[in-house]
Amino acid sequence: MDRAPQYLEKLMDALDSGLRERGITAKIEWDRIEGSRMYLVWVVSKAFANIPHSMRQAIVWRIADETLTYDKLLRLSMILTLAPTEAGER
């Protein structure tokens, strides 16, 4: 896998610390969308099993908005917020 661009590393660090501040420990990974300059971010946490999807999204996008400039936000295709069972983990 390629190395993440600096702004994506900054986002992943901010997501990790911002979620921890809210008592959420998460595994955070990324994928480049082939043939584009866009990225997909995966955030998987056991804590998400008890949090509605809309609230999960509000949390991670608030962190992203506080961390990245608008032009960098446009390079995010999506931020997936999943519980391990939703991500296919056991």
N, C-alpha and C positions, 0 to 999 in steps of 0.2 A: 504494500500500500504506500502511496505517496505520503510525503510529510504534509501535515495540515498547514495551511497558510497562517500567518501570525494572528490575523483577526479571529480565525476559527479556534486557535489555541486559547486566545484571550476569552472567547465566549465559553469554551469548555471549562476553563478555570473559574469563570464567574458563575456558571451554572452549578459547578461543584460546591463552591463556597456559599452561594445564595441558597441553594437547597439545604445544605447543612445548617445554615442559620435558621431554617424552618423545620429542623429535625428530620430531614429527609436525606438518607444516604442513597446514592445512585451510581450506576455504571453508565458512563457517558462515552459514546463512540460516534464516529462520523463516516460517511461514505461520499465520495464524489459522484455526481450524476454524470455518467459517461456521455461524452460529446458536448459537455457544457462547462460553464464556470460556476455551477451551482452545487450546493452541498445539502445533504440530508443528515440531521443529527438525531441520534437515538438516545433517549434517557430512560433507563430501566431501573425501577425501584420497587421493593416490596411494599413500601408505604403507599404507592399509587393504587394498590388494591382497594383502599378505603377512601380514595379521593375521586370525585367525579371528573370525567375527562375535561369538561369545560374549565374546572378549577385548575387542573394540572396545566392546561394550556395557558391559562391566565398567569400562572406563576412563572413558567419558563419564558414566555414572551415578555413579561415585565422585566425579567432579568436581562434578556437579549436587548430590549429597547434601551435599558440603562447602560448597556455595555458597548454596543456597536453603533456606528454612524448609519444613517439611512441607506447609503449606497452599499454598505456591507450587509445590512439586513436583507436587501434585495437579492443577495446571493444565496440566501437560505431557502431551499425549496420547501422544507418543513422541519419541524422539531417534533419527533414522535415521543410521546410520553406513555410508557407502558409498564404494567405490572409484569413480573417474570412469567406468569402463566399466559398473559396476552402476547408475550414475545416468543412463546414456544419453549420457555425454560421450565424446568420442574423444580 
